[in-house]
Amino acid sequence: MDQIVMRAGRALVGAMAGDDWPQVRERVVGFWLDGSGPPPQPGGVDMGAELDELREQVLRARAESDRDTEKALEGACQIKLQQLLSASPAVGLDLSHITNQV
């Protein structure tokens, strides 16, 4: 797995529990929709909805001090980001920006 993906996954999960989440969410959805990421698949999951669901899981894990679940969610996020990067290498720059933003 790419190092940028590892860092971005950690940063993204961390941002989900923070005050900057709306801006980070907008940026992730933005690069997905603006052509940097792969095109959405017909009938596929809405990226914003997927991020919102992941955020709810992160917040629950933090509220319950469940570090194992939080790490698992971080890994799931990293896998998704790796898929995005593999489909479109230009996503690497966006991931760098996200990592530096949070």
GULOMAR-38678 format. One record per atom (N, C-alpha, C): residue in three letters; x, y, z. Coordinates in steps of 0.001 Angstrom, whole numbers, plus 500000, padded with zeros to 6 digits. Atoms other than C-alpha are relative to their C-alpha. Layout:
// GULOMAR-38678
alaXYZ ...
This chain:
// GULOMAR-38678
met500850498823500000 met500000500000500000 met500896501241500000 asp499231498759500095 asp501284503469499115 asp500031500736501335 gln499863499250498744 gln502586505583502012 gln499011501153500074 ile500947498889499997 ile500415508514500955 ile498603499500500364 val501299500590499680 val497380506223501217 val499927499701501487 met499964500298498561 met498413505097504691 met499791501284500809 arg500111498727499274 arg498845508699505878 arg498631500644499788 ala501297499379500304 ala495696509945504127 ala498866499268500707 gly501026500770499301 gly493618507129505610 gly499948500350501472 arg499948499606498582 arg494793507969509120 arg499464501419500182 ala500439498608499898 ala494250511685508521 ala498500500126499778 leu501427499932500304 leu490806511138507040 leu499162499510501172 val500733500519498840 val489622509015509965 val500120500974501171 gly499835499003498942 gly491076511556512383 gly499125501223499769 ala500813498833500334 ala489303514372510570 ala498515499728500197 met501420500342499843 met485997512516510754 met499497500306501407 ala500388499742498612 ala485984513038514513 ala500267501448500408 gly499621498641499657 gly487118516640514315 gly499072501067499444 asp500805498854500418 asp485681520083513724 asp500157500335498518 asp499744499694501406 asp487191520323510228 asp499344499015499042 trp500567501050500854 trp485208517332508953 trp499207500535498804 pro500767499561501171 pro482774519294506737 pro500884500446498822 gln499104499552501061 gln485651520878504785 gln500743498821499366 val499277501163500515 val487568517620504469 val499058499131499163 arg500997500786500727 arg484424515751503400 arg499745500609498626 glu500259499305501259 glu483734518376500754 glu501157499807499014 arg498828500164500863 arg487261518065499421 arg500078498580499428 val499953501394500470 val487145514253499204 val498913499760498958 val501089500162500965 val483760514278497498 val500311500805498744 gly499652499155501141 gly485008517095495280 gly500977499347499042 phe499065500605500949 phe487993515245493876 phe499432498735499388 trp500689501158500574 trp485789512208493373 trp499160500454498805 leu500938499536501023 leu483305514237491338 leu500631500851498907 asp499432499076500992 asp485632516657489539 asp500844499319498941 gly499255500712501022 gly487280513964487500 gly501342499498500456 ser498726500517499506 ser490363513353489631 ser499876498531500362 gly500249501389499635 gly488846510150490902 gly499298499282498862 pro500700500748501038 pro487275507382488862 pro498540500417499949 pro501405499602500086 pro483779508077487574 pro499125499119500878 pro500920500812499198 pro480934506957489810 pro499386498902499147 gln500604501121500705 gln479514503600488838 gln498480500120500061 pro501466499978499947 pro475845503440487837 pro499503499068501109 gly500527500794498900 gly473923502204490849 gly500962499871501157 gly498996500091498948 gly477034502654492974 gly499623500826501210 val500237499274498756 val477192504048496465 val500443501447499824 asp499665498584500002 asp477189507829496773 asp501192500200500940 met498779499816499212 met480664508836497987 met499725500783501285 gly500322499220498807 gly479248511442500377 gly499284499168501047 ala500736500863499067 ala476846508938501916 ala500924498964500619 glu499050500982499483 glu479634506397502249 glu500899500628501069 leu499175499299499017 leu481820508944504052 leu499209500309501270 asp500837499710498830 asp478932509945506328 asp499805498758500861 glu500162501256499259 glu478358506315507291 glu501289499628500734 leu498709500291499373 leu482064505790507970 leu500240500923501188 arg499832499038498902 arg482109508936510108 arg499186499579501223 glu500836500452498881 glu479227507632512228 glu500661498833500728 gln499319501150499398 gln481160504419512817 gln501225500451500791 val498823499465499300 val484307506356513762 val499574500683501297 leu500461499305498794 leu482373508544516187 leu499528499014501066 arg500443501027499043 arg480773505468517805 arg501211499317500636 ala498801500669499482 ala484159503775518130 ala500721500895501004 arg499336499076499071 arg485647506867519753 arg499213500166501290 ala500844499837498818 ala482698507287522101 ala500119498792500929 glu499875501235499221 glu483174503674523218 glu501456499650500311 ser498559500235499825 ser486991503995523353 ser500417498669499377 asp499746501252500710 asp487112501120520870 asp501067500231498932 arg498874499734500900 arg490554501588519334 arg500119498929498909 asp499913501062501011 asp490415498215517530 asp499063500282498826 thr500948499680501071 thr487312499227515590 thr500461501219499229 glu499501498806500683 glu488791502622514835 glu501144499651499041 lys498897500438500877 lys491932500968513425 lys499459499226498800 ala500607500752501109 ala489764498621511339 ala499356500959499002 leu500608499007500884 leu487853501601509944 leu501064500781499238 glu498871499353500662 glu491149503295509174 glu500495499128498850 gly499572500934501044 gly492183500190507231 gly499016499952498845 ala501021500003501058 ala488892500148505322 ala500103501264499156 cys499835498730500696 cys489405503783504444 cys501235499963499104 gln498768500104500781 gln492944503084503269 gln499803499122498770 ile500267500870501147 ile491737500265501028 ile499234500774498934 lys500788499206500952 lys489161502574499416 lys500879501039499322 leu499112498997500574 leu491772505295498928 leu501015499365499050 gln499063500694500887 gln494205502775497423 gln499309499655498680 gln500758500292501216 gln491499501731494954 gln499854501253499145 leu500105498738500735 leu490961505370494012 leu501321500369499343 leu498677499669500527 leu494691505907493557 leu500380499083498847 ser499691500951501070 ser495065502763491460 ser499215500319498733 ala500843499679501146 ala492198503832489222 ala500404501316499345 ser499625498688500516 ser493506507372488842 ser501185500541500797 pro498812499538499266 pro497098508226489845 pro499972501479500366 ala500097498576499671 ala496187511933489839 ala499423500213501395 val500574499913498658 val494354511245493105 val501102500172501042 gly498893499881499052 gly497777511102494799 gly500208501429500458 leu499837498593499636 leu498041514883494719 leu498877500441500937 asp501129499671499130 asp494568515232496227 asp500183499398501387 leu499771500649498705 leu495478512748498959 leu501063500757500803 ser498973499203499327 ser498585514792499750 ser499398501260500601 his500650498783499504 his496465517924500087 his499136499702501221 ile500852500369498860 ile494022516161502395 ile500855499734501227 thr499117500325498886 thr496854514826504547 thr500580501273500612 asn499428498759499502 asn498363518312504823 asn498957500915500603 gln501079499141499515 gln494978519931505506 gln499605499682501429 val500452500396498659 val494228517943508651 val501156499746500925 
